[in-house]
Amino acid sequence: MNLIITCARHLEPEAEEELRGFLDEFGDPDPKVTITSMSGILTAETKLDPVETIRKIKEILLDEPWSVRYCLRIIPIQRIVETGIEEIEKVVEELASNISKDEKYRISIEKRNSNMSSQEIIKKIASKIKNQVSLEFPDKVVLIEILGTKTGISVVKKSDILSTEKTKRSMSE
């Protein structure tokens, strides 16, 4: 998976269809989209660049807000590991090279079907990254998305994560 999609509960099939439409339009007619056992969560594996895909969907959303109805958030995933602190730590250490020396960062963890301690994960990861932390205005976000036994990890700009609600709200301001 290189995308995690959230939607309203019980609207997973509609969100899947909407996402497939976008991916097909962008040049991936056969993505692997999975409706997970977790309510309101889908995953997708596309041959397209996930960050670029999200940027294109955001452009469509800004141009035609009504065209994105079911996908609430679309999150890019750079690496997948088995859920475990050591595995997460190792991959974050590798991906942390995407944070340049003068950039600030924050760690965001979303856990689903997991009882791992967020504080423990943050403590382990933060000790590996020498940059300054900024919870309010980070240049990069270290994203840990735990979905049961699998964990998706990314180091991206905040703008690389699509929240349709926030984007639509910002248009009306």
Number of C-alpha atoms within 10 A of each C-alpha: 19 21 23 21 25 21 21 14 10 11 15 22 15 15 24 20 14 16 22 20 13 18 21 13 10 14 12 15 14 12 17 13 19 17 16 12 11 12 14 19 23 24 21 23 16 21 14 14 14 23 21 13 19 22 16 15 20 23 12 15 19 17 10 10 15 10 12 19 13 20 25 17 18 26 23 26 26 19 16 19 16 15 18 14 15 14 13 22 18 13 18 22 15 11 17 20 11 13 20 12 10 9 14 18 28 22 18 13 16 13 15 15 11 13 9 15 10 13 10 11 18 18 10 14 21 20 11 14 15 12 17 13 18 15 12 8 12 17 19 24 24 24 25 23 21 24 21 16 12 14 22 25 23 23 25 23 16 16 14 20 20 22 19 21 11 11 14 16 10 10 10 6 5
